[in-house]
Amino acid sequence: MAKLYTSTSIEVPVIINRSKKAGPVVLVTGGIHGDEINGIEVVRQLISKKINKPVIGTIIAIPVLNVFGFLSGKREFPDGRDLNRVFPGTKSGALASRFAYQVSSEILPHVDIILDFHTGGAQRFNAPHLRVSQLEVNSWNLAKVFNAPFLMHGNNIKKTFRATCSDLGKTYLLFEGGMSNRSDKEVVATAVNGAIRVLEHLKMLGPDIPVELPKEDSIIVTDSMWIRAKYSGLLHPKVTTGKRVEKDEFIAIITDPYGELRYKVKSPHTGYIINVNHSPLVYQGDAIFHISKHGE
């Protein structure tokens, strides 16, 4: 890794635990964006609870991929680039691209399965969910084992970590939950329990690791949309993430600062609220809710 301006060395700890018995190689990662604390906490707990010590195979844990962003509490690398938009990277490119290249060339070839933990950004709170393409059968089936509250179909975005893993033929699960620069106990617990279920399914855990069985199956979301503010002003959400709402249900108010104007926001259709914008101020056109179109 590059050094800080002060010549201080920067390291990205990679914790590897290998069993004497052959088996799958699982990579668990957090902090691809430096402000996504929930993902970092998930991987930290997997390590502290010794869940990363398999009875077969190998578990590689990287709690903080973007150490530069983590140090500054920011999403991006110091060069202003989003690490999750420069994969697979280049050997002689910008700083973020060089780091992505190291991950793509030195780590990914050795792994079979990736569990990548993310958090919502820009003051938007995500309901705990997995994003997986239904076309990637192995990933989709493993996502059902993980059993997050929501399982969302979504195609890969070019130059993301997810797309690179897919291009390499890896099984990959992307978890989203909570909001940037915040740590949410329920979100973290959901992710940790899902990871345990996956590792238990792969027969990588010893009998001393408790496995919490899901109370119900994931709600599958095949399509979704953003509800955007029709007016600028102060946003007052009336629903929380994960809630099912009906068509025309009252879900928020947008007001002016002067106590004169008051606009009601209604749901355009029945669906589940996947994301809520927690910013108190919005401009016309800002995304304020992410809602499923089809949940089953």
N, C-alpha and C positions, 0 to 999 in steps of 0.2 A: 504493500500500500504506500501511497504518497505520505509525506510528512506534513505536519502543520507548519505555518510560517515561522514558528519558533524552533524548528528542526526537531520537534517532539515526534517520536515515532507513533504511528497509528497501527493498531493490530485489530484484526477481526477474529476473535476466538472461534475455533471450530472444534467441537467436542465430539470425539469418535469413541463409541463403545462397540466392540466386536465380540460376539460369542465364539466359543470354540467350535460350535456346530454351524454348518453352512445354512444359509437362508437368505431372505430378501434384504436388500440394502435400502433403508428408509432415511430420507433427508427431511428434517423439520426446520423451518425457517421463520423468522420474525423480523420486523424492522426493515423491510425493503424500502420503506419510507421512514425517515428518522423520527417522525412525530406519531407513529402508530404504536402506542405503548401497550395496548391490549395484546397484540401479537407477540411482542417481546416478553410480556408477562406469562403468556401461555407456554412458550418454550422454556422460560426460566423454571416454571413449575414442573414441567416434564422432567427437567434435570434434577431439581431439588427433591422431588419425590422418587427419584431413581427409576422412573418409568423408561428412561433412555438406556437402561441396561438390559439388553435382550437375552433370552435363553437360546435363541437361534438368530442367525443373521447379524446385521450391523445397523446401528442407528447413529446417524450423523446429525448433530444439533448445532445450528447457528442462530443464537438468540437475536443478534443485531447484525443484519447484513449491511445496512447503511450507517456505519459508525460515525461518519462525518455529519450526517443529518441528525443523528441522535445527540451528538455533542452540542449542537446548536438548537435542538428542538424544532428542526425544520424538516419538511418533506424531502427537499432536494439535496443533491450533492453541492459542494461549494461552487462548482462551475455553473450552477443554476439548472442543471439537467435533472430530469426525473429518471432515476435508475431503472424504473420499471417501464421505460420507453426507449431503452437503448440496447436491449438484448438482441442477439447474442454478443454484441460488443465487438470491438476491434482492438488489436494488440497495440496500435500506435495512435489511437484516437484520443478524445477528450478524457478527463479523469474518470467520469462515470462509465464511459464506454470501455475503458481499460479494465475497470473492476468487473464489469459484466462479462468481459472476455475471460477473465480469470475463473469466474464461477462456471461459465459455460464450458470451458476447456479442461479445467482441472478437477472439478467436482462432479458435475452432472453426468459425465460418461460412466462414472462408477456407481450410480444409484439407479434403483428401479422405481421407487415411489417417492413423491414429494408431497409433504403437507405444508402448505404455505399460509401463514396467518397474517391477515390484514385488518385494518380499521378504517372506518369512514373518515373522509377528510372534509375540510372547509365547513366545520361546525354542523356536519350532517351525521346523525346517529343512525347506524345500520342495525336492523334486527339481525340476530345471528343467522347466517345462511352460508351455503356453499354455492359457488358458481362453477358449473361444469357443463360441457357440451354433451348433449345426448348422443352425438355421433361418436364420441370416445367411450366405447362400451365399458372398458375396464375401469375407467375413472368414474363413470356414472354408477356402476354397480358398487364400487367402493364407497362412493358418496352416500349411498343408501345405508351402508354399514355405519358410517360416521354418524348419520342421522341427526343433522342440525335441524332446528325448527323449520327452516325453509331450504328447499333444494331448487336452485334457479338454473334453467337452461340458458346458456349464453355462449356465443361464438368467441373464438380467440381474437384478441387485438394484436395487430402486428407489433413486433419489437418488444413485447412484454416477456417477462420471465415465464409466464404460463405458455405463451406461444412457442417459445424456444424449447421448453420441456416437451410439448406436444410434438414438435418437429423431430425431436430426438427419440420419439416413441415411448416416452415415460408416462407412467400413471401419475396424474397430478390432481390435487384437490386444493382449491382456493377458498379459504374461510374468510368471511367478512363479519365484523361485529363491533358495535360501539362507535366511538367518536375519537378523532385524533387528540393527542395531548391529554387524554383521560384514561383512567383505569377503571373498568367496570367488572365487579366480582362475578355477576351472573353471566356476562358474556365470556369471561375467561373460563369459568367453570364449564360452560357449555362446550367450549373448544377443547379443553383438556379432556373432558369425558368422551368427546367424539374421537379424539386421537387415541385414547385408551381402547375404545371399541375397535378401531381399525387395527391397532397392534395386536389385540387379543385375537381378532379374526385371522390375522397372519400367523398366529401361534408363536408370537415373539415374546409374550409376557409370562412371567412365572406365576405360580398360584397365589403368591402373597399380594398381588396387585388387584384391588377390588375393581370390578367392572360394573358400572351403573347401567342397567338396562333401560332403554328408552320407554317412556310412557305411551308414546304414539309415534307413528311414522312421520317422516318429513312431509310437509305440504309442498307439493311440486308446483312450481311456477314456470310455465312455458312462454309467457309473454308478460310484459309490464310496460309502464309508461311513467313519465314525470309529470306531475301537476305543477304548473308554473303560475307565479303571481300575476294577476291581471292588473294590479296596482302597486305602486311603491308605498312603503310605510312601515309601521311596526307590526310584526307578525306575532300572533297569539294562537299557537296550535291547540286544538281541543281533543286530539287523539294521540295515542302513543304507538311506537313501533310494534309490529306484530299483530295489531288489532284488525279484525275483519270489519269492514264498513260496507254499508249498503249504498246503492245509487241515490244520489241527492242528499246523502247524510251530511250534516253540518260538521266540518272537520277543522275549521280555523277561521279567525277574524284578522283582517288587515285594517289598521286604523292610521289616521294621521297623528302627529304629535300634539294636536291642539284640541282634541276632544270633540271634533265636529264630524269627521267622516268615519264611517264604519262599513266595511265590506265583508260579506260572508263568503267563505270558500266552501263549496260543496263537492262531494265526491262525484266524478263523472260516471262511475259505474260501481258495481259491487266488486270488492277485492280486498286484499290484505295490504296493510301499510308496511312497506319494507324499509322505508327510510323517512326520517323527519328532519327538516332543517331547523336547528336550534338557534340560528342567528336571530336576534331580536329585530334586526333591520333587513328589509328586502327591497330590491328594485323590481320594477315591472319586468317580467320575464325570468326572474330567478326561480330555480327549482326549489319547491317547498315540500313536496311529498313524492316518494316513489311508491307506486301502487301496482299490484299485480292485476293482470287482465284475466288470467285464468288460473285459479287455484283449485286443487282437488286433493 
